[in-house]
Amino acid sequence: MNNIFKKHFLFAFVLTLLTSSLFAGTVKTGLEVLTSADFGPLKGKRVGLITNPTGVDHNFQSTIDLFFHSKQIKLVALYGPEHGVRGDYTAGATVSNYKDPETGLPVYSIYGKTRKPTPEMLQNIDVLVYDIQDIGSRSYTYISSLGLAMEAAAENNIEFVVLDRPNPLGGMKMEGSLTEPAFTSFVSQFPIPYIHGLTVGELATFLNDEGLLANKVKCNLKVIKMKGWKRKMTFEKTGLPWVPSSPHIPQNYSSVFYPISGILGELYVMNIGVGYTLPFQLFAADWINADSLAENMKGLNLTGLDFRPIHFTPYYSVAKDRMVHGVQVYVTDYKKAELSLVQFYILQECHKLWPSKNVFEMCDKSRFDMFDKVCGTDKIRIEFSKSFEVQSIRQIWEKDIVAFREKAKKYLMY
């Protein structure tokens, strides 16, 4: 019995070690690859750092602290995107210039009147480093800051380094038409799909080599690649900790729901969970019958998706302090689910059930501008509002994906 016990114990111990190695620390981010190399690519250089609270390693040590205390480099300045370097600004709030209380370094705002670092902001900098977790959707502003910072680096002959991080949507899913030139904005800065399927390192290389930066400038770009990331990985498979990338992206799966409802959310006619405990996971209004909408949505048999009735009172944002009714979205098969068209199916079924509730007539018309910019075109709104049928916009929404996927192939690093 003693020998049998020993064998079972040894087997369990080995299995534990194997399980730990498979699921703990599967992926090393660009930051961790850099620190493992004792900052070799940056050694002896004066560094400017674009980051926010998502810039951490497995142990939650911040990129700022790791850089500041390194003897191999000299951290000279910090640059604050939307929500700020320390995450202490709300969505859309202007970020200020100030001195970081922890390091005493200057923090320059790149989300306010100035969105591209100026020559004055880049004085005494040898290299500009970018380390921010993206969420894989075009309208999330960090990748706009990435592109503008690359332009500034090119114009000022400064090296640019991206510390790569996973795309939490994985590297396979691509949805949405490319941004049309007339609708280029900070929420659609570049002609890429709404769900672009690239890591920030891959995207930076794509923008640089395809001549998509202003005046087709090219920066001296280096990407510190991850180790262990695969294109089929969603974030929970990486073994990495999730730090909220903004107040309404609190969990790694929030990235999945953002493209499900974020476009419709720009009209401010339905609550999409912002202001409640389920940001981007639901659609609700006081004029909706939750059971009817849930039944209609389930009846569509949308692959990889399910819906249930929900009733709640938002704490803030749309319909604050009013009881609303609607549906919560469940992603049952992520690989097969079409994410970004869900909000248009919601509008389609709401129009069938309550034809007098035309969301494009109910909203403030000034919201059309942001809706169109997030879509990257006004064709989606114009065509959809004619019939409220998803099929009327499907070809517009999908027309660029095959060509973009082919073009992006040579920039894939994983």
Summary of the structure (lengths in Angstrom):
residues: 414
radius of gyration: 22.8
end to end distance: 49.2
largest distance: 78.7
contacts: 1383
relative contact order: 0.11
helix: 35%
strand: 15%
